[in-house]
Amino acid sequence: MLLSRGRAVLCLTVLLLSLRTSVPGQMAPPSPGADHPPETQPACTSLLQAQDKRAVAACKTQLDEAEKAPPTEHMARIIAADEYGVALLAIAHQPRQALEVFDRAIALLPSSTVKPDSLQWAVAFWHRATAYQQLLQWDHAASDLNTAEGTLTKAIAAATGNETMAEHFTQLRQRVRTQHADMLERLGRRSEAQKILATQ
């Protein structure tokens, strides 16, 4: 497994919170708890932050509730599916089931208010890439990491005039590159890994 379980929980929890703290269709940096005080955060989110095993059931309940919303309300489904996928991946250690849930979230992106140059778009593919890595599906993982990196590059360009946001997206893009390079390194493709890390 390329990411340790503890590291996966921390990394993925930080990333998923970007979906909760961003306005649909706009870009905002991950900021845990920005939209809800800790005592009023959705149970799923709070339990994920605490790395509590009860997050799996809470996030499944949240997704079930989101599925009851009108068919056109994609954003709630995307967020709920993403969080449930993270719970399955990082807490229940079920990457195959998580992959199926991430697939559902990504399938909704084109018809949602999420833009292809947004942080939300990048995070969805980044999460799925991590599931692919844990399933040892390297080509799919690399493809999704490339999508996440390309999306963050667009987000950086779209953040012109907001240096703080552009810098935040740049740091996230570097984390994607580091994860990609780590994967290649473990596969013995050192020169490719070094090339990715050398990219600015």
C-alpha positions in Angstrom: 0.0 0.0 0.0 1.6 3.2 -1.1 0.2 5.5 1.6 0.2 4.4 5.2 -3.3 4.3 6.7 -2.7 7.2 9.1 -1.2 9.3 6.4 -4.0 8.5 4.1 -6.6 9.6 6.6 -4.8 12.9 7.3 -4.2 13.7 3.6 -7.7 12.8 2.4 -9.5 14.4 5.3 -7.7 17.7 4.5 -8.6 17.4 0.9 -12.2 16.5 1.3 -12.9 19.5 3.5 -12.1 21.7 0.4 -15.4 20.5 -1.0 -17.3 21.6 2.1 -15.6 25.0 2.4 -15.8 26.0 -1.3 -18.7 27.8 -2.9 -19.9 25.6 -5.8 -18.2 26.7 -9.0 -15.7 28.8 -7.2 -12.3 28.2 -5.7 -11.4 28.3 -2.0 -8.6 26.7 -0.1 -9.2 23.8 2.2 -10.0 25.3 5.6 -11.3 22.7 8.1 -14.5 23.8 9.8 -14.7 27.1 7.9 -18.4 26.7 7.1 -19.5 25.1 10.4 -18.3 25.6 13.9 -17.0 22.3 15.3 -20.2 21.7 17.3 -22.4 22.1 14.2 -20.3 20.4 11.5 -22.1 17.5 9.8 -21.5 14.3 11.8 -19.7 12.7 8.8 -17.2 15.5 8.5 -16.5 15.8 12.3 -16.0 12.0 12.6 -13.7 12.0 9.6 -11.6 14.8 11.2 -11.4 12.7 14.4 -10.5 9.6 12.4 -13.4 7.9 14.2 -14.5 4.6 12.8 -18.1 5.7 13.2 -17.5 8.0 10.2 -18.2 5.2 7.8 -21.8 4.8 9.0 -22.3 8.5 9.4 -21.0 9.3 5.9 -23.1 6.5 4.4 -26.2 8.0 6.1 -25.3 11.4 4.7 -25.0 10.0 1.2 -28.3 8.2 1.5 -29.9 11.5 2.5 -28.2 13.3 -0.4 -29.6 10.8 -2.8 -33.1 11.7 -1.8 -32.6 15.3 -3.0 -34.0 16.4 -6.4 -32.0 14.9 -9.3 -30.7 18.3 -10.3 -29.0 18.9 -6.9 -25.6 17.4 -7.8 -23.4 19.3 -5.3 -24.8 17.6 -2.2 -24.4 14.2 -3.9 -20.8 15.0 -4.9 -19.8 16.1 -1.4 -21.5 13.2 0.3 -20.1 10.6 -2.1 -16.6 12.1 -1.8 -16.7 12.0 2.0 -18.1 8.5 2.1 -15.4 7.4 -0.3 -12.8 8.9 2.0 -14.3 7.1 5.0 -14.3 3.8 3.1 -10.7 4.3 1.9 -9.0 5.8 4.9 -10.9 4.4 7.8 -12.6 1.1 6.6 -9.6 0.3 4.4 -11.9 -0.7 1.5 -10.3 0.9 -1.6 -12.5 -1.1 -4.1 -15.7 0.1 -2.5 -14.3 3.6 -2.2 -13.4 3.6 -5.9 -17.0 2.9 -6.8 -18.2 5.8 -4.7 -15.6 8.2 -6.1 -16.6 7.1 -9.6 -20.2 8.2 -8.8 -19.0 11.6 -7.6 -16.8 12.2 -10.6 -19.6 11.1 -13.0 -21.7 14.0 -11.6 -19.1 16.7 -12.1 -19.8 17.6 -15.7 -23.5 18.3 -15.0 -22.8 20.1 -11.8 -21.8 23.7 -11.0 -18.2 22.5 -10.3 -15.8 24.0 -12.9 -12.9 22.1 -14.5 -10.5 24.7 -13.1 -11.8 24.4 -9.5 -10.3 22.9 -6.5 -13.3 20.7 -6.1 -12.6 19.1 -9.5 -9.0 18.5 -8.6 -9.8 17.0 -5.2 -12.3 14.5 -6.7 -9.7 13.1 -9.0 -7.0 13.2 -6.4 -9.1 11.1 -4.0 -9.8 8.5 -6.7 -6.1 8.4 -7.6 -5.4 7.4 -4.1 -7.9 4.6 -4.2 -6.4 3.4 -7.5 -2.9 3.4 -5.8 -4.1 1.2 -3.0 -5.6 -1.2 -5.5 -2.2 -1.2 -7.4 -3.9 0.1 -10.5 -0.9 2.3 -11.5 -2.0 3.6 -14.9 -5.4 4.7 -13.6 -3.8 6.3 -10.6 -1.3 8.2 -12.8 -4.1 9.4 -15.1 -6.1 10.8 -12.2 -3.1 12.4 -10.6 -2.3 14.1 -14.0 -5.9 15.3 -14.1 -5.7 16.7 -10.6 -2.4 18.4 -11.4 -3.7 19.9 -14.6 -6.8 21.1 -12.9 -4.7 22.8 -10.2 -2.6 24.4 -12.9 -5.8 25.9 -14.3 -6.9 27.0 -10.9 -3.6 28.8 -10.3 -4.1 30.7 -13.6 -7.7 31.5 -12.7 -6.5 32.9 -9.3 -4.7 35.8 -11.0 -4.7 38.8 -8.6 -5.2 36.6 -5.5 -1.6 35.7 -4.5 -2.7 33.8 -1.4 -5.0 31.6 -3.2 -2.6 31.0 -6.1 0.1 30.1 -3.6 -2.2 27.7 -1.9 -3.1 26.0 -5.1 0.6 25.8 -6.0 1.3 24.0 -2.8 -1.5 21.5 -3.4 -0.2 20.9 -6.9 3.2 20.1 -5.5 1.6 17.6 -3.1 0.0 15.9 -6.1 3.4 15.8 -7.9 5.0 14.4 -4.8 2.4 11.6 -4.5 2.9 10.8 -8.2 6.7 10.8 -7.9 6.4 8.6 -4.8 4.3 6.1 -6.8 6.8 6.1 -9.7 9.7 5.7 -7.3 8.2 2.6 -5.7 7.7 1.2 -9.2 11.4 1.6 -9.9 10.8 4.5 -12.4 13.2 6.9 -10.6 14.1 9.1 -13.6 10.4 9.8 -14.2 9.8 10.5 -10.5 12.7 13.0 -10.5 11.4 14.7 -13.6 8.0 15.3 -12.0 9.6 16.6 -8.8 11.8 19.0 -10.8 8.7 20.5 -12.5 7.9 23.9 -11.0 
